[in-house]
Amino acid sequence: MNKQLKTAVVITCASLLSSLAQARYYDDVIDSGYIKVGFYKDFPPYSYMEEGRPRGVDVEIGQHIAKEFGVKFVPHWITPDENLEDDLRNNVWKGHYLDKNEANPLALKNIADVMMRVPYDREYSYMRDSTGYVINDMVVMFGPYQRESWQVIYDNNKLDNVSTLAVFQYHPIGVEIDSLPAFYLTSAFGGRMRDKTHHFPNAREAYTAMKQGKVDAIMAMRAEVDWLAHKQPDKKFTLATNGYPTMGKQKWDIGMAIKHTYRQLGHSVADVVDRMVTSGEMEKIYQSYGLRYELPGFYQDVNQ
């Protein structure tokens, strides 16, 4: 066998081993005895570590899926990249280019079987780039399990109410840097709230700043605000009921994602999650963290 032919055979075998190593169809998950579920790192109340143990509503959903499958639960922690498309590529269907298996450099060693907290949105799922290419064609987004929204909480010693966000022309408000609320508050109403908008690394630090009197309110995702108010209650902090004019989508459904070739696994996971939603188990998990739970649009439509 000449040198070129030997090289071709080696590459072909390595490629085959790579594809086998990456394969995590439903039967592979069951036979392996474990399921690897992807969660965003340090993202309470959804997924975080507490006293050396994984915690959060998404973690408990993942643990429930593993229990129903009769396999071990293995968390896969995700550090956010520049955008969701990068997160899906690195953690669901391709893997990060730096994350290789030393024994087989062509095989990925760290990819999730299913990823939590992905938008369940048809428009986003079929979004195309400037050339007409479907950006997310390598993944399937499925299994809506929660509807999320934005929430303002304010210090009622500083503000009588928040009937409109226009009050933050005069009162400082905290937001997570580079978040949609940060963009909205610095651009809406002709930018008149820009100087009163204070940026923090996350909602937790914004809430701490409100407790210290540095800002009069914060704006973040509803579950984050609920969790902070539950963990660090303060009678002078009040949930606002205002809307957000010109902000666009103010409520959105959250689901999961798998690689597009693993649809049987997706159907099985979706069945488990569906039973959790319809039985009330999902709502109980959210309530155990002090969170309000809202059914995804799919279930709201069915119940109407």
N, C-alpha and C positions, 0 to 999 in steps of 0.2 A: 504494500500500500504506500503510495507516494506521500510526501509531506503535506501537499495541499489537500489531498483526500482525507488524511488523518485529521487535519485541522477542521475540515468541514464536519466530520463525524463527531468530533469533540464538541463543537459549537451546537450541533443538532441535539446531542444528548443533554448538554447543559441547559439548552432552551426547554427541552421536555421536562427535565427535573425542575426547572424554574416554574413552569406552568403547573406542575403537580404540587409544588410547594405552596403556591399561591391559592390553589383550589380550596374553597371552603363552601362547598354546596351543603345543603341540609344534611345529607347522609354523612358527609365528612365531619360536620359539627357534632352530630350524635355519636359517631364512631370514635371521635377523638376524646369525648368525655368533657369537653369544655366549650364555651362560647365566649368570644372576645368582643366586648361592647365598648364602643368609643364614646368618650365624654370629654367636654372641655375642662381643662385643668383650672383649678382655683376659681370656680365660677358658682359661688353659692347664690341661691339655695338649690341650684340644679345639680352641681357636681363639685365636690371638694373633699379634702382630707380633714378628719377631725380625730385627734388622739391616735393617729396612725391607721385609721380605718376610713374607707371610702364612704362618703355621706352625700345626701342630696336626693331630690325627688327623681331625677333621671337615673341615679345609681340604684335606687330602690326598684324602679321599673325594670332596669337591666337584671337585677337580682331575681325579680319575679319571673322574667322570661327564662332565665337559666333554670330556675326551680321547676317551671312547667315543662321544660325540655328534659329534665332529669340529668343535667350536666353541671359542671363547675362554672361559676361566674368568674371571668377574668376581665378586669377593667383595662381599657386602653386609653391612656391620658393624651389629650390633644392640646398642643400649644397653638393658638390661632396664628394663621399666616396672614397675608395681606388681604385676602378675601375668602369667601366661602368656597369658590371654585378651587382654590389652592388647597383648602382643608379637605374637600372631597377627594381630590386627586391624591393627596399625600396619605390619606387615612382610610380610603374606601376602595379605590379601584387600581391605583398604580403604586403608591408608596413614595416616600421621599428618596431622592437620588443618593443621599448620604447614608440611608438606612439599608444596608445590605448584610446578607448572611456570610460570615467569614468562611464557612465550609463550602458554600456555593455562592460566589459573588454575584451570580445572575438571579438569585432567589431572594425575594423580599422576606424579611423576618418579622416585620412589625406593622401589620395592617389589621383593621378591625373587621369583624364579620358583619356588624351592623353599627351605624353611627346614630347617636341620639341628637336631638335639638337641631333639626334641619327644617327649613320652611316647607310646609305642605301647601304649595302654590303652583297651580298649573302653568301660569304665565312664566314663573321663574323656571320651572322644570324644563320648559321648551324654549327658553330664551336663546336667541341667536346672536352671534357676533357680527361684525361689519361685513363679513364675507358670506353670511347666510348659514354658517355652520352652527349646529346645535351645541351649545357650550357644555351642557350636562348630559350628553348622550351616553356616557359610560356608567351612569348611576340611575337607580330608580328611587324616587322619593315617595314614601308611602306611610301608612299607619298614623294618621293624625291623632294626637292624644291630649292636646291642650290648646286653648286660644289665649294668646298673650296680648298685652296692650301697654300703653304708656300711663304713667301715674305721677302726679305731683303730690308731695307731702310738704306741709308748711308749718312754721311756728306761729301759733295763734296769738302769741303775745306781741308779735311783730306785724301780723296781718289779720284783719277781720275775716276775710275770705279770699278765695281766688276764683272769682266768677269768670275771669278772662286772664290770659297770660300777659295782657298789656300792663298788669300791675308790676311786672318785672322790668319795666322801664325805670322804676324807682326803688325796687327791693332786690338785693343780690340773691341769685339762685345758683345752685351747684349742679353740675352735670359731669358725666364721664367724658373724658377727652375723646375726640374723633367719633362720638356717637351721633345718632340722628338727632336727639334733643340738643346736642351741642351745636350742630349745624343749623337747626331750626331756630334756636333762640338767638343766634348771632346774625341771622339773615331775615327773619320774619319782621313784619311791621317796619320795613325800611331800615332794618338794622338798629332800631331804637333800643333794643334790649342787650345789644352787644357788650356795652361797658359793664353791665350788671351781671353778666354770665361768667361764672367762675368754673374753671376746668380742674378735674381731679382724675387720678389714675383709674378709679372705679367708684361705684355707687357707695360702697362702704366708707370710703374716705370723705365723700361728699356729705354723707349722713353725720359722720364725726364732726365735720366742720359746722354743720347746723347745730349740733349739740353744744359746740363751743361758741356759738353766736357769730360765726364768721359769715354765714349766709342765712337767709330767712326761709329758704325752701330748697328742695332738690327735685329733680325730675329724672326718673329711671324707669325700667320695666316694672310692671305691677308686682310681679313675684319678688323682685329684689326689694322693692319698697316694703311689701308686706312682711318679708322675712326680717328686714332690719327693724321695723316697728315691733315685731314680735320678740326679737332677741333683745332689743334695747328700748323697751317701752318708755314713753314720756308723755304725760297728760297734755302737755302744751303742743304736741305735734298732731296735726289733723290732715286727713286725706282730702284732697281737693276733688271736685266733681266736674271741673271745666272740660271743654273740648279743645281741639287744637286746629283752628282754621288754617287751611292751605297746607297742612302737613302731609297730605296724601293718606296712605293706608295707616289707620290708627289702631287696628286690630289685625292680627295675623295668626294663622294656625301653625302649630309646631308638630312635626312628625319625625320620621327616621329615614335613613338612606342605606342602600346596599349596592354592591356592584351589579350591573344590569344582567349578568349571567346567572345570578343566584336567586332567581325569582321564587323558587320553591321555599327557600329559607325565608324570604320576605313574606310570603303568604302565611307561613307558620308563625312567624313573629307577630304579624298583623292580627292573626286570630287570637293570640294571647292578649295583646293590647286591647283589642275590641272587647273581649270579655271583661277586662279590668275597667274599661270605661262604662260599659252598660250595666255592670253589677254594682257600681259605686265604689269599687276598690281604688280606682284612680283618684277620685275626689278625697277619699280618706287619707291617702298618702300626702296629698297637697295640704290638707287641713292639719296633719301632724306636724307640719313645718310652719303653721300659722299663715298659710296662704289661701287666698280665695281661688276657687277653681271655676273655670268657664269651659263648657263643652266646645269642641271644635265645630266649625260651621257644618261639617258633614252630618254630625249627630243632631245639631239644632234643626237642620232641614228635614231630617227623618222624623223628628218628634213633632214637627208642626202639622 
